[in-house]
Amino acid sequence: MTPAVSFDAVTIRLPTSDGGALTVATNLSLDIAEGHFVAIVGPSGCGKSTLLNLAAGLLFAPEGKVRIFGDELGGINQHAAYLFQQDALLPWRTIIDNVLLGPLIRGRSHAEAEPEARHWLQRVGLAGFEMQFPHQLSGGMRKRAALAQSWIVDPRILLMDEPFSALDVQTRQIMETELLGLWAETRKTVLFVTHDLEEAIALADEVVVLSARPARIKGVYPVDLPRPRDVAEIRMIPEFNTLYNKIWADLRVEVGAAAHG
């Protein structure tokens, strides 16, 4: 089966302030199967978010290719939605108007898209908050709105860059479980960047470990834990701890190398 996302011998260089270039990743190859939830972990600065930017078409590699469903990516990835660490809600628009923005940009009428926007706000637990503005909502509620904003455009690929890292522990676990519920219904392809190995294992079908910069694939670990998952409860089972210790043995080496590099 053709991968949803394929990084083929990609080398990534970013410009530096002195006019040089920083090699972030070199000869990196990775295939993401359609419908899989894949988490990417690695030390700070190793290029995790840069890979998402490549998959989104926001950045282009000087060497190697990025393919989306078999086609080489040459511009913005029209199959993907992107959830950033900081929510991208427009502060001057109400919550429902933020959710409607994607469909309206894609040429749908307000009358056609509004019932769907209300459906998705209800689905993420924000019924009754449609006319509120982002500053009137808690951080967790804004993340729910961002999920509705992404799902309403029905992307085949969801790119998520530490979307829950700013939330408190309890809200974060609730949002993780909500995300898994949405994903189970639609089986979209998800690339999820996180610094939290526990979060990666609790959510994903597969955890990809990147090395210290310049990044390479250090390991790819299938997560053979039962679904559906409650992210709080799944952390309590022995198999979770076994897998955590196995992945951390690889990741710890790379975190140390990055710290002393």
N, C-alpha and C positions, 0 to 999 in steps of 0.2 A: 504494500500500500504506500502511496506517495505521502511523505511526511507533510504535516501542516506547515512546519518551519524547518528549514535546513540551512545551517551554517557550514559552508564548504571551504575549508582551508583559509579561514578568514584571518587576516592580520589587521589590527586596528592601531592607527597612530593619531594622536591628538596634538595640535599645535601648542607650543609653550610660549611663555611671555618673552623669552629671549630669541624667538624666531626659529627655534629648533622644533623637534617633534618627540613626543613621549610614546613609546610603544606600549600599548595597554594589553594587547593580546597578540599572539603569534601562532599562525597555522592552526587555528582552532576549528574543529569540525564537530557538529552536534546535530542530530536529527530529533525533532519533536513530533511524535505521532499524533494524528488527528484525534481529538477527543480526550487527550491525556492532560492531567494536571501535573505540571513539572515545576518543582521549586529549584531555584539556583542559589547556592550559598558559596561564600568565599570570604577571604579577608578584605578589609576596607581598601578601596582603591584598586581592586583587581579587575574591574570592568564589568561587573554584574549589570549595572544600569546601562552601560554602553551597549551590551548585547540587546537589551530591550529596545534601545534607540535604533539599532540596526534593523531589528525585526519590524519596527514601526515605520522605517523609511525616513527617519529624521536624521540619520547619519549614514555615510557610505564608506565602505572599507576600500583602501587602496589596493588590497590584494584579497583574492578569494571572492566568493559569491554568496548571496543570501537568496534563497528560493522560498516562495510561499505557494504551497500546493503545487510544487513542481515548476512554477514560473519564476524566472529571475526577477527580483525586486528592483525596479528602476525609479521609484518615486514613493510617495506616501502609500503605506499599506492600507488599501481600501477594505481589507477583511478584518482589520483590527480596531479595538478600542483600547485606550490607555488610561489606567488609573495611577495617578502619581501619589507620592508620599503626602504632599499638600493637596487638599481638594481643590478642584478647578472650577468650583461654582462661582458664577458671576454675582457679586454682592448686590448689584442693583436690580437683579431679577428675582422674582419669587421662586420658590422651590419648584412649582409645576412649570414655570416658564424656563427654568434651567433644564428640566428634564425634556421639555419640548424642543429645546434648541437643536439637538441633533436631527430629529425628523424634519424640522423646518428647513435646515440647511440642505437636507437631501431632497427638498422640493415637495414634501407632503404639506397638505393644508392644515391649518390649525384645527379646524373642525374634525378632520379625519384622525389627527394624532392625539387630540386631547383625551379621548376615552382610554387610549392605550397608556398615556402618561399617568392617568389616575389609577389604572390597573397596576402599573409597576410601583407606584408610590404605596398603594395598599399592600402589594406583595412584600415590600421591604419594611412594612410597619409604620408608614408615614401618612396613612389616611387621616385627614383632619388637619394636616400641616401644609396643605398645598399652597396657601396664600402667605405663608411665613417667608421671611427673608433669611439667607444663610446665617447672619449674625444672631438671629433669634433661636437657633438650634444648637444643641450640644455637639461636641466633636463626633460622637457616635452617630447621631442623627444626620449630620452632614455626610458621613461615609455612606449611610444608607441611601441618601439622595444621590450620591455619586454612583452607587451601584445601579440604581434605577436609570440614571443618565446613560450608563454604559449598556445596560441590557436592552433598552428600548430600541436601539439601532440594530439589534440582532447581529452582533459581530460573530464571525466564526472563530476569532482568536481574541483572547483577553490578555493584555499585558499589564502586569501589576507590580509596581515598584514600591515595596514596603508600605502598602496602603494603610496598615493598621498600627504602625510603629508609634504614633503619637498618642494612642489611646491608652487609658488605664487598663490594667490586666483583665478585670472582669468584663469591661466593654469590648476589649479586644477579642476575648474568647467567644463572646456572643456574636460578634461580627464574623469571626472565622466560621462558626457553625452556620450562620446565615448564608455566607458565601458558598459553603459546601452544599447547602440545600438548593440554592439556585443552580449550582453547577450540576448536581445530580439530575435535575429536571431537563437540562439542555445539553450537557456533555460538550460544552465548548472547549476548545484547546486553550489551556491557561499556562502562561509563563509567569511565575511568581518569584520575585526577588525578595530575599529577606536576609537579615543578619542573625535571625533566631533559628537555630537548628531544630529546636522543639517544634516551632511553628511549621517549619518545612516538612517535617515527618508527619505531623498531625494532619496536614492538608493534602499532601501530594501522593501521586502514584509513583513518582520517581524523584529522587533528589540528586542534583548535579553539583559536584564540588569543583570549584575553580581553584587553581593554584594562585600563589602570590604573583604579582605583576612581573613580567608579562604573562598574562593568564594563558593557561592551557587546561584541558579537562583532566583533573586529578582522579576523578572517579564518578561513576554513575550507579546509583543504588536504587533498585526497585523497593517500593514500600508495600510489602505484602501484609497489610493490616486490614481487618474487615471493614467494609462499608455497609450502611451509612455509619459515619463517625460523629461522636460528640467529642470535640477537641479537648475538653477538660478530662473526660473519662478515658479517652484513648491513651493519654499519657500515663495512666496507672497500670497498664497491662505489662507483663514481663517482656513481651516481644518488642514493645516500644523501646524499653531501656536497652535491650540487646542491640537493636538497630542504631540507637543513638550512640552507644559506645563504639560501635564499629565505624560509623561515619566520623565521629569526633576524632578518632585516632588519625584519620587522614587530614581532617580540617585543622586540627591543633598544630600540626607541623607547618601548614601553610600560614596560619595566623602568626606563628612564631617567626617564620621567615619574613613575612611582611613587616613585622615590628622591628626586626633587626636589619632590614634591608636598606 
